[in-house]
Amino acid sequence: MRYEGVIYRPPSEASSLLIQATIGCPHNKCTFCQMYKGTRFRLRPVQEIKEDLAMAREYYGDRIYSIFFPDGNTIIMKTEQLEEIFLYARELFPHLQRITVYGSARFVNKKSLQDLQRLKEAGLRRVHTGMESGDDVTLARINKGVTSAEIIEAGLKLKEAGLEVSEYYLVGIGGLDRTREHALESARVLSAISPDYIRLRTFVPVPNTPLYEDYRQGKFKLLSPHQALQEVRLLVENLQCNNSMVLSDHVSNYWDVHGLIPQDREEMLADLDQAFAIDESRFRPPEISRL
């Protein structure tokens, strides 16, 4: 298999075969993100991708159960191209159970419902989508390139197509001044979708990004550990989802918050309340990642 640049994948894809389908990200303007900076976005030719799949078959045999196709927003590829790749992967790996990609709302919405249904039939099972926030003010500040209405549209379209939706919520990305709005508006958006997964990530400023410079200059205020957890509590308290699994499957988070909404809500809130009894000095500093 051949790879270009740093390859990023969700923690939940740790056991997946990684076959690079795109290079970089077609948006690549989010103010908090350092991934793919300095990389010109391009699609890899379908034949190259199929060659890499064939290499993987030769190396690993046919016992591959899950494939994730990086880089950012692979969903942007033409439907017929993705269909060809997915069908070929299933031909090579008869035990394949899941094909997954990244796809933010902006690029999901470029696909019709029929396109997404075709991809489901070809083997696509899950789309990882970086919502970050449901607050339109915050979305504009971080230059996400999408609105809350477009996030809802994309999420509902994916679900109607029968695909699993994995939405990412970035704790603290609204800053101290919009932490409440960020949580409540995100709860509103997620409740409208009821994604299969709501995955929590806590914002840590990354050098060489615009938001890091805002943080250094005092324009952006980070949340303390307790404030970040209070934001998570507010989110969980206001989620009106139907069978959405909330997960803290990332090292950036301060506390392991997990459970099914609405069934496990009260247990999750009680578990969060235990964190407030711990002195903040025992948590990592908000500006330092544990990565």
Backbone torsions as a table, in degrees:
resi	resn	phi	psi	omega
1	MET	NA	146.7	-177.8
2	ARG	-117.3	134.9	-178.3
3	TYR	-129.7	146.7	178.4
4	GLU	-123.6	126.0	180.0
5	GLY	74.7	-167.8	178.4
6	VAL	-81.6	132.7	-179.7
7	ILE	-99.5	124.4	179.2
8	TYR	-109.1	141.4	176.4
9	ARG	-147.5	152.3	176.8
10	PRO	-64.7	149.8	176.9
11	PRO	-54.8	-32.6	-178.7
12	SER	-69.3	-9.9	178.5
13	GLU	-103.6	22.8	-176.8
14	ALA	-61.0	-29.5	-178.0
15	SER	-98.7	4.1	-177.1
16	SER	-84.7	148.3	167.5
17	LEU	-68.8	131.3	179.7
18	LEU	-104.6	118.1	177.3
19	ILE	-123.8	113.3	-174.7
20	GLN	-71.0	122.3	-179.2
21	ALA	-107.3	-30.2	176.1
22	THR	-130.5	159.9	177.8
23	ILE	-112.6	118.2	177.8
24	GLY	81.5	-160.8	-177.3
25	CYS	-129.6	134.0	-178.0
26	PRO	-70.9	-19.3	176.6
27	HIS	-93.3	-65.4	171.1
28	ASN	54.1	35.2	-178.7
29	LYS	-125.6	2.3	-179.4
30	CYS	-62.7	132.6	-172.3
31	THR	-72.3	-16.0	-177.1
32	PHE	-97.2	-9.1	-166.2
33	CYS	-104.7	133.3	177.3
34	GLN	-103.4	-12.7	-177.5
35	MET	-60.8	137.5	173.3
36	TYR	69.2	7.4	178.3
37	LYS	-64.5	136.9	-177.7
38	GLY	81.7	4.2	179.6
39	THR	-109.4	125.4	176.4
40	ARG	-78.7	126.4	-177.5
41	PHE	-68.9	137.0	173.3
42	ARG	-157.2	157.8	175.7
43	LEU	-92.2	138.0	173.2
44	ARG	-78.0	143.2	176.6
45	PRO	-59.0	143.2	-178.9
46	VAL	-56.9	-39.5	-178.3
47	GLN	-62.9	-37.9	177.1
48	GLU	-63.6	-41.9	-179.3
49	ILE	-64.6	-41.9	179.4
50	LYS	-66.3	-35.4	176.5
51	GLU	-63.3	-40.8	178.8
52	ASP	-66.3	-38.1	175.9
53	LEU	-61.9	-41.4	178.9
54	ALA	-65.6	-38.3	175.8
55	MET	-61.1	-42.4	179.9
56	ALA	-63.4	-39.9	178.2
57	ARG	-62.6	-41.9	-179.5
58	GLU	-66.1	-37.0	-175.7
59	TYR	-81.1	-45.9	-172.9
60	TYR	-98.0	-14.6	-171.6
61	GLY	83.0	-165.9	-174.4
62	ASP	-95.1	4.8	-177.2
63	ARG	-89.3	59.9	173.7
64	ILE	-109.8	129.5	-174.2
65	TYR	-108.9	-19.7	-177.6
66	SER	-148.1	137.1	177.2
67	ILE	-128.4	132.1	172.3
68	PHE	-114.9	132.1	-177.7
69	PHE	-107.2	93.7	172.4
70	PRO	-72.8	172.9	6.8
71	ASP	-93.2	-136.1	-176.3
72	GLY	-69.2	129.5	172.6
73	ASN	61.4	45.6	175.6
74	THR	-58.0	-21.6	178.5
75	ILE	-59.0	-16.7	-178.3
76	ILE	-70.3	-19.3	180.0
77	MET	-59.9	154.7	178.8
78	LYS	-59.3	143.2	-176.6
79	THR	-56.4	-43.4	-178.6
80	GLU	-66.3	-30.4	177.2
81	GLN	-69.8	-47.9	178.3
82	LEU	-61.1	-42.1	179.6
83	GLU	-58.7	-45.2	179.4
84	GLU	-61.9	-44.1	179.8
85	ILE	-63.9	-46.1	-177.4
86	PHE	-64.8	-43.6	-179.7
87	LEU	-64.9	-37.5	178.5
88	TYR	-67.1	-39.8	177.5
89	ALA	-60.8	-41.8	180.0
90	ARG	-68.7	-31.0	176.7
91	GLU	-67.0	-42.3	-178.7
92	LEU	-73.5	-34.3	-174.2
93	PHE	-121.8	86.4	-175.4
94	PRO	-64.4	-16.2	179.7
95	HIS	-94.6	4.1	-176.1
96	LEU	-61.2	126.7	-178.2
97	GLN	-108.0	-23.0	-172.6
98	ARG	-151.4	132.1	170.1
99	ILE	-118.7	132.9	-176.6
100	THR	-136.1	155.4	179.2
101	VAL	-145.3	164.9	165.7
102	TYR	-84.0	144.2	175.2
103	GLY	-164.5	103.2	178.4
104	SER	-76.6	163.8	-172.7
105	ALA	-55.1	-40.8	-178.0
106	ARG	-56.5	-39.9	-175.5
107	PHE	-90.9	-27.6	171.5
108	VAL	-61.6	-40.2	-176.9
109	ASN	-70.5	-9.5	173.1
110	LYS	-77.8	-14.1	177.8
111	LYS	-94.5	143.8	172.0
112	SER	-80.1	165.6	175.1
113	LEU	-58.6	-39.7	180.0
114	GLN	-64.4	-38.2	176.1
115	ASP	-59.2	-48.2	-177.7
116	LEU	-65.9	-36.1	176.9
117	GLN	-65.9	-38.1	175.9
118	ARG	-61.5	-41.8	179.7
119	LEU	-67.1	-36.3	175.0
120	LYS	-61.3	-44.9	179.3
121	GLU	-63.6	-31.9	-179.5
122	ALA	-77.6	-13.8	176.4
123	GLY	129.1	-7.9	177.8
124	LEU	-65.2	133.3	-177.9
125	ARG	-119.0	-32.1	-173.5
126	ARG	-144.1	141.7	174.1
127	VAL	-119.1	122.2	175.2
128	HIS	-88.2	119.9	-174.7
129	THR	-128.4	126.3	-176.3
130	GLY	-84.7	83.0	176.8
131	MET	-63.5	-47.0	-176.4
132	GLU	70.5	-53.8	-178.6
133	SER	-153.2	154.9	172.0
134	GLY	-106.4	5.5	-178.9
135	ASP	-91.3	117.3	-175.2
136	ASP	-61.3	-34.5	177.8
137	VAL	-64.0	-46.0	179.3
138	THR	-65.5	-42.7	179.1
139	LEU	-58.5	-40.5	178.7
140	ALA	-68.7	-41.2	-179.4
141	ARG	-61.6	-39.0	-177.2
142	ILE	-90.6	5.2	175.9
143	ASN	56.6	47.2	-178.8
144	LYS	-71.8	-23.6	177.2
145	GLY	79.5	21.9	-177.8
146	VAL	-154.4	156.7	177.7
147	THR	-108.7	167.1	178.6
148	SER	-61.9	-37.0	178.8
149	ALA	-63.3	-38.7	179.4
150	GLU	-70.7	-33.0	176.0
151	ILE	-64.3	-44.2	178.2
152	ILE	-63.5	-45.0	179.2
153	GLU	-56.6	-46.6	-178.5
154	ALA	-65.9	-45.0	-178.8
155	GLY	-61.7	-43.2	179.8
156	LEU	-67.6	-36.1	178.7
157	LYS	-65.3	-43.1	178.0
158	LEU	-61.8	-42.7	-179.3
159	LYS	-67.6	-39.5	178.9
160	GLU	-63.8	-31.2	178.3
161	ALA	-76.5	-7.0	178.6
162	GLY	88.0	16.7	-179.0
163	LEU	-96.1	147.1	173.8
164	GLU	-73.0	138.5	-178.7
165	VAL	-114.7	123.3	178.4
166	SER	-115.7	101.6	-176.9
167	GLU	-95.5	141.7	-179.1
168	TYR	-110.2	128.5	178.4
169	TYR	-111.2	125.1	-175.7
170	LEU	-98.7	98.8	-177.9
171	VAL	-60.7	127.9	175.0
172	GLY	87.3	-1.0	-175.6
173	ILE	-71.8	-15.0	175.4
174	GLY	-81.8	-6.1	-176.5
175	GLY	74.8	177.5	-178.4
176	LEU	-67.7	-32.2	-174.9
177	ASP	-75.6	-20.1	-179.4
178	ARG	-126.0	23.1	-177.9
179	THR	-59.7	-40.8	-179.5
180	ARG	-67.8	-47.7	179.9
181	GLU	-62.7	-40.8	178.9
182	HIS	-58.5	-46.0	-179.2
183	ALA	-68.1	-48.1	-175.1
184	LEU	-69.2	-43.0	179.0
185	GLU	-68.2	-35.0	176.7
186	SER	-67.2	-38.9	176.0
187	ALA	-61.7	-39.4	178.2
188	ARG	-61.9	-47.3	-177.8
189	VAL	-66.3	-46.6	-179.5
190	LEU	-64.4	-35.5	178.4
191	SER	-66.7	-31.6	178.2
192	ALA	-70.4	-24.1	-176.6
193	ILE	-99.7	-39.7	-168.3
194	SER	52.0	62.1	179.8
195	PRO	-64.1	158.6	178.6
196	ASP	-64.9	-37.2	-178.4
197	TYR	-134.1	138.1	170.2
198	ILE	-119.0	110.7	-173.1
199	ARG	-106.7	123.2	-177.3
200	LEU	-87.6	134.5	172.6
201	ARG	-132.3	136.2	179.1
202	THR	-100.2	128.1	-176.6
203	PHE	-65.8	129.2	170.8
204	VAL	-127.4	126.4	-177.4
205	PRO	-63.2	133.2	-177.9
206	VAL	-109.1	127.1	178.8
207	PRO	-53.0	151.6	178.8
208	ASN	68.8	27.7	171.2
209	THR	-124.3	152.3	179.2
210	PRO	-57.5	-38.1	-178.2
211	LEU	-70.6	-29.5	175.2
212	TYR	-64.5	-40.6	178.0
213	GLU	-65.6	-38.7	176.1
214	ASP	-62.3	-39.5	178.0
215	TYR	-64.3	-45.9	-178.7
216	ARG	-62.4	-34.6	-177.8
217	GLN	-87.8	2.1	177.8
218	GLY	80.8	10.1	180.0
219	LYS	-81.7	-22.6	-179.4
220	PHE	-122.0	123.5	-176.9
221	LYS	-100.1	120.7	176.6
222	LEU	-73.2	151.9	174.2
223	LEU	-83.0	141.4	172.2
224	SER	-70.6	167.1	178.7
225	PRO	-54.0	-46.1	-179.6
226	HIS	-67.1	-37.9	178.4
227	GLN	-64.9	-39.4	178.0
228	ALA	-63.7	-42.3	179.6
229	LEU	-70.1	-31.8	175.7
230	GLN	-66.3	-36.3	176.3
231	GLU	-63.8	-43.0	177.6
232	VAL	-61.8	-41.8	179.1
233	ARG	-60.8	-42.8	179.7
234	LEU	-63.4	-39.9	177.1
235	LEU	-61.4	-53.8	-176.7
236	VAL	-60.7	-40.3	-178.6
237	GLU	-61.1	-31.0	-173.3
238	ASN	-106.1	2.2	176.5
239	LEU	-70.3	128.6	176.4
240	GLN	-118.7	54.7	-177.0
241	CYS	-92.8	165.6	176.1
242	ASN	-115.8	102.9	178.2
243	ASN	61.9	48.1	172.9
244	SER	-100.0	129.2	179.6
245	MET	-90.5	120.0	176.0
246	VAL	-91.9	131.5	-176.9
247	LEU	-135.4	144.5	174.2
248	SER	-111.5	52.3	-171.8
249	ASP	-85.7	56.2	178.4
250	HIS	-156.0	144.4	-175.7
251	VAL	-68.8	-16.4	-179.1
252	SER	-71.0	-19.7	-173.3
253	ASN	-78.6	151.9	-178.8
254	TYR	-84.8	-22.7	-171.3
255	TRP	-149.1	145.8	178.6
256	ASP	-82.9	97.7	178.6
257	VAL	-105.2	119.5	179.2
258	HIS	-153.3	149.5	179.0
259	GLY	158.2	167.8	-178.2
260	LEU	-95.3	132.8	177.1
261	ILE	-99.8	128.7	11.2
262	PRO	-95.3	-7.9	-168.7
263	GLN	-56.0	-40.9	-172.1
264	ASP	-102.6	12.0	-173.2
265	ARG	-56.2	-51.6	-174.7
266	GLU	-63.8	-38.5	177.4
267	GLU	-65.7	-38.2	178.5
268	MET	-66.0	-42.5	179.9
269	LEU	-65.0	-41.1	178.8
270	ALA	-64.7	-37.5	179.0
271	ASP	-66.9	-40.6	177.1
272	LEU	-62.6	-38.9	-178.7
273	ASP	-61.0	-28.2	177.2
274	GLN	-64.3	-30.7	-177.8
275	ALA	-66.4	-29.4	-176.9
276	PHE	-72.7	-14.2	177.3
277	ALA	-83.1	-8.6	179.9
278	ILE	-92.8	130.8	-179.6
279	ASP	-60.2	138.7	-176.6
280	GLU	-61.2	-24.8	-179.6
281	SER	-64.0	-17.5	-178.9
282	ARG	-86.9	-8.4	175.1
283	PHE	-92.3	161.4	175.4
284	ARG	-63.6	150.2	174.3
285	PRO	-61.2	143.0	-175.0
286	PRO	-61.3	-24.3	-176.3
287	GLU	-92.3	0.6	-176.4
288	ILE	-118.3	123.2	177.0
289	SER	-81.9	154.1	175.6
290	ARG	-91.6	3.9	179.8
291	LEU	-67.1	NA	NA
